[in-house]
């Protein structure tokens, strides 16, 4: 980790405000990152989205719920939830 003198980086006004809370100590300031939604980093969100599209397509092509249970290894409730979900 790289340390920098705050007086060389921060404006005087901000430095004085920080000194009200911490003086003469090293503090860690985390990188600013956008908060990602579940599964976006690992690709799981995309995987399940694509799987659900395939399930709906199979159902619309005439596959029964029992066939979809067998093919995708999901419960009947999960298959129904995917098929009947309003915001496809």
N, C-alpha and C positions, 0 to 999 in steps of 0.2 A: 504494500500500500504506500502510496506517495503522499508525503506531508508537505503542505505549503503554508506559509505564513499568511494568516487571515488578513493582516494589514496590507499585504501586497495584492490581495484578490478582492476583498469586499470594500464597499464604500464606507467612509467613516461613520455615517449615521447608522448603518446596519451593524457595523462592528461594535459600536457603543451599546446597541440594543442587545446583542448577543452576550456582551460582557456583563450584563445584568444577571444572566443565568449561569454562565460558565466563564471562568477566568483562569488562565494558565494551565488549562488541561487540553488534551487532545480530544476532539469530538469527531464522530463519523457522520458525514452528510451523504445519505444514499442517493444513487442516481435516480433521476426522475424518469419513471417509466409509465407507459400507459397500462392500465389494468386490463388484462386480457380475460375474456370469458372462458368458462370451463372448456377444456379440450382443444382450445385453439393452438396452444403450443405443441401438443403431442400429436395433433391431427385426428384425435378421437371424434371431435365434433363433426368434421367432414366425413369421416368413415360412417358414423351413424346416420348422418343426413343422406348419404348415398344409399346405404342399406335400406332405409325407410322408403326412399323413392322406388327402389326395386320391389319392395314388398307391396307397395300400392299398385305398381304396374302389374305385378303377377296377379294380384287380386282382381284388378280390372280386366285382365285377360281370361278370367274364369277360374283361377285356382281357388280352391276352398280354403277356409281358415285352417282346417286340419292338415292340408297339404303344406301350407305356409309354416305351421308349427313344426312340422317334420323337416322342412327345407332349411329354416333359419334357426331352429333350436330355441325358440322363444315360447313363452306361455300364451295361452289363448287370449288372456287379458291384454298382454303386451301387443299382440298382433292386432286385436280390435282397436286398441288405443291408437296405434299407428295408422290404421286404415281410416278410422272415423275422425281423426284429429282435424279440426276446422282449418287451421292455418298450415296447409301443406307446403 
